[in-house]
Amino acid sequence: MEYLLRDRQPQHIMRFFEEISAIPRCSGNEKQISDYVVDFAKKQRLSFHQDSFFNVVVRKPASPGCENKPGVILQGHLDMVGEKAEGSSHDFESDPLTLVVEGDILRAKDTTLGADNGVAVAYMLAALEDQALVHPPLECVFTTQEEVGLVGATNLDGSQIAGRRLINLDCGPEGALFSTCAGGLRITLDAEVQWEQAKGTGFSVAVRGLKGGHSGVEIGKQRGNACKLLARVLACLRDSFDVRLVSLAGGDKDNVIPNNCTGVMQLVTGDMGQVEQEVRKLAAVIQKELAVLEPEVEIHVASVGKVQKSLSKADTARLLDLLLALPNGVRGMSTAIEGLVALSANLASVCTTDTGFAVRMSLRANADSQKAALYQEVEAIARGLGVTCTPSNGYPGWAHAEHSPLRELCQKVYGSLYNKEFSMEGTHGGLECGILGAKLPGVDMVAIGPDNMDFHSVKETLDLASFSRVWEFLATLMAEMCK
């Protein structure tokens, strides 16, 4: 292939990022990218282990003279979140990403870029290939299904990993050194409904143009949630008109703030013109409220003609009340790290089916006790409305260690390179460090990454200069480990 990034330095990390961008690798579809890593290991004559979840551990012997130094683990995930712009025909099951370079900024045309966590994959492949790199015994751990509940890491066999110093490569921005992360929990709320034959005119209301983004990293930016906003609009219509829900669909991924949601309703009796006027009034209010945070939000109403069936009046009220009542957004801030969100909820998606409705949400907390308390709140709301509440894919957080030789070494190397210190940070995102810490007793961990903005959205970008500098730091750090 002819490389778009062929003139960028260091060329090997750019080449690998471009190669993996041609391989579909959304969560649950990682076999091809996992096999790519295995084939690479075979060509490099490196030992490896691939498991049934398509996790891969690749081992590279130490550089000459470094054989007796403690080993180091580089770690990141193979999968990415697949989001695309409205109207895009991109197929994440088969199509390569279309990369676009604008100065030092890399993005993908009409889709997520997959720098989360393609940067880690590129760094690890480059480290395994580069024979000039000075390093202790090296293990590169490529995990899968991170974006849907850290499934690969949960099922990873820790006995395949010997090292006890781990660098997670899934957390930026550049210049920040991370020492803690949130744990998480997915929740599904569902119920059967009673359908009735429709008796009136159908109309749709759609919320569009929101920024969306990562439900951990961007949750503190108070971005709009399309499912919550649409529920607010439809509930106002329910209170003023005789209406029933016909369908509701919004959001897609549990770890993405939903940026669009559409509802179809039946106007049983009343004037459609008045309904449209009420929606426009509500839209103006919401647009004013979100003018700074969400300047592109739009709320559209349109007639759809006759509809065949609708939810009963009681089930219409039940679903809208559920969406209104469920917690969403920041629920608590850290008392240890200034500015760090410590507890949050994301109402991720809603859909109606032929038999009922399903709502999915995710909770994040740096303290497991707070996560449990927030789940109790959700469960109580569901119980009061006769809705089934099912938790899944829970994972632990990563607690800040008071003493970390690896953290101290990172600070020393960063200072020598750039004459300044890392900022010490925590993230409300869910890293795999909590799970890996339980599998590797005594492991010393840090997390770093380049400037990768707006991931989990079609506006995702990677700063290529930052991508290069983090590699420079990583290579210097491994060489320092050999002294």
QUIDAHU-V170023 format. One record per residue. N is the residue number from 0. RES is the residue in one small letter. OMEGA is omega as a letter, one per 20 degrees, with the letter a starting at -180 (NA if undefined). Layout:
# QUIDAHU-V170023
n;res;omega
N;RES;OMEGA
N;RES;OMEGA
This chain:
# QUIDAHU-V170023
n;res;omega
0;m;r
1;e;a
2;y;r
3;l;a
4;l;a
5;r;a
6;d;a
7;r;r
8;q;i
9;p;a
10;q;a
11;h;r
12;i;r
13;m;a
14;r;a
15;f;r
16;f;a
17;e;r
18;e;a
19;i;r
20;s;r
21;a;a
22;i;r
23;p;a
24;r;r
25;c;a
26;s;a
27;g;a
28;n;a
29;e;a
30;k;a
31;q;a
32;i;r
33;s;r
34;d;r
35;y;r
36;v;r
37;v;r
38;d;r
39;f;a
40;a;r
41;k;r
42;k;r
43;q;a
44;r;r
45;l;r
46;s;a
47;f;r
48;h;r
49;q;a
50;d;a
51;s;r
52;f;a
53;f;r
54;n;r
55;v;r
56;v;r
57;v;a
58;r;r
59;k;r
60;p;a
61;a;r
62;s;r
63;p;a
64;g;a
65;c;a
66;e;a
67;n;r
68;k;r
69;p;a
70;g;r
71;v;r
72;i;r
73;l;a
74;q;r
75;g;a
76;h;a
77;l;a
78;d;r
79;m;r
80;v;r
81;g;r
82;e;a
83;k;a
84;a;r
85;e;a
86;g;r
87;s;r
88;s;a
89;h;r
90;d;a
91;f;r
92;e;a
93;s;a
94;d;r
95;p;r
96;l;r
97;t;a
98;l;r
99;v;r
100;v;r
101;e;a
102;g;r
103;d;a
104;i;r
105;l;r
106;r;r
107;a;a
108;k;r
109;d;r
110;t;r
111;t;a
112;l;a
113;g;r
114;a;r
115;d;j
116;n;r
117;g;r
118;v;r
119;a;r
120;v;r
121;a;r
122;y;a
123;m;r
124;l;r
125;a;r
126;a;r
127;l;a
128;e;a
129;d;a
130;q;r
131;a;a
132;l;r
133;v;a
134;h;r
135;p;r
136;p;a
137;l;r
138;e;r
139;c;a
140;v;r
141;f;a
142;t;a
143;t;r
144;q;r
145;e;a
146;e;a
147;v;r
148;g;r
149;l;a
150;v;a
151;g;a
152;a;r
153;t;a
154;n;r
155;l;r
156;d;a
157;g;a
158;s;r
159;q;a
160;i;a
161;a;a
162;g;r
163;r;r
164;r;a
165;l;r
166;i;r
167;n;a
168;l;a
169;d;a
170;c;r
171;g;j
172;p;r
173;e;r
174;g;r
175;a;r
176;l;a
177;f;a
178;s;r
179;t;r
180;c;a
181;a;r
182;g;a
183;g;r
184;l;r
185;r;r
186;i;r
187;t;r
188;l;a
189;d;a
190;a;r
191;e;a
192;v;r
193;q;r
194;w;r
195;e;r
196;q;a
197;a;a
198;k;a
199;g;a
200;t;r
201;g;r
202;f;a
203;s;r
204;v;a
205;a;r
206;v;a
207;r;r
208;g;r
209;l;a
210;k;a
211;g;r
212;g;a
213;h;a
214;s;r
215;g;a
216;v;a
217;e;a
218;i;a
219;g;a
220;k;r
221;q;r
222;r;a
223;g;r
224;n;a
225;a;a
226;c;r
227;k;a
228;l;r
229;l;r
230;a;r
231;r;a
232;v;a
233;l;r
234;a;r
235;c;r
236;l;r
237;r;a
238;d;a
239;s;a
240;f;r
241;d;a
242;v;r
243;r;r
244;l;r
245;v;r
246;s;r
247;l;a
248;a;r
249;g;a
250;g;a
251;d;a
252;k;a
253;d;a
254;n;r
255;v;r
256;i;a
257;p;a
258;n;r
259;n;r
260;c;a
261;t;r
262;g;r
263;v;a
264;m;r
265;q;r
266;l;a
267;v;r
268;t;r
269;g;a
270;d;a
271;m;r
272;g;r
273;q;r
274;v;a
275;e;r
276;q;r
277;e;r
278;v;r
279;r;r
280;k;r
281;l;r
282;a;a
283;a;r
284;v;a
285;i;r
286;q;r
287;k;r
288;e;a
289;l;a
290;a;a
291;v;a
292;l;a
293;e;a
294;p;a
295;e;a
296;v;r
297;e;r
298;i;a
299;h;r
300;v;a
301;a;r
302;s;r
303;v;r
304;g;a
305;k;r
306;v;a
307;q;a
308;k;r
309;s;r
310;l;r
311;s;r
312;k;a
313;a;a
314;d;r
315;t;r
316;a;a
317;r;a
318;l;r
319;l;r
320;d;r
321;l;a
322;l;r
323;l;a
324;a;a
325;l;r
326;p;r
327;n;r
328;g;a
329;v;r
330;r;r
331;g;r
332;m;a
333;s;r
334;t;a
335;a;a
336;i;a
337;e;r
338;g;a
339;l;r
340;v;a
341;a;a
342;l;a
343;s;r
344;a;r
345;n;r
346;l;a
347;a;a
348;s;r
349;v;r
350;c;r
351;t;r
352;t;r
353;d;a
354;t;a
355;g;r
356;f;r
357;a;r
358;v;r
359;r;r
360;m;r
361;s;r
362;l;r
363;r;r
364;a;r
365;n;r
366;a;a
367;d;a
368;s;r
369;q;r
370;k;r
371;a;r
372;a;r
373;l;r
374;y;r
375;q;r
376;e;r
377;v;a
378;e;a
379;a;r
380;i;a
381;a;a
382;r;a
383;g;a
384;l;r
385;g;a
386;v;r
387;t;a
388;c;a
389;t;r
390;p;r
391;s;r
392;n;r
393;g;r
394;y;a
395;p;r
396;g;r
397;w;a
398;a;r
399;h;r
400;a;a
401;e;a
402;h;a
403;s;r
404;p;r
405;l;r
406;r;r
407;e;r
408;l;r
409;c;r
410;q;r
411;k;a
412;v;a
413;y;r
414;g;r
415;s;a
416;l;a
417;y;r
418;n;r
419;k;a
420;e;r
421;f;r
422;s;r
423;m;a
424;e;r
425;g;r
426;t;r
427;h;r
428;g;a
429;g;r
430;l;r
431;e;a
432;c;r
433;g;r
434;i;a
435;l;r
436;g;r
437;a;a
438;k;a
439;l;a
440;p;r
441;g;a
442;v;r
443;d;a
444;m;r
445;v;r
446;a;r
447;i;r
448;g;r
449;p;r
450;d;r
451;n;a
452;m;r
453;d;r
454;f;a
455;h;r
456;s;a
457;v;r
458;k;a
459;e;r
460;t;r
461;l;r
462;d;a
463;l;r
464;a;r
465;s;r
466;f;r
467;s;a
468;r;r
469;v;r
470;w;r
471;e;r
472;f;a
473;l;r
474;a;r
475;t;r
476;l;a
477;m;r
478;a;r
479;e;r
480;m;a
481;c;a
482;k;NA
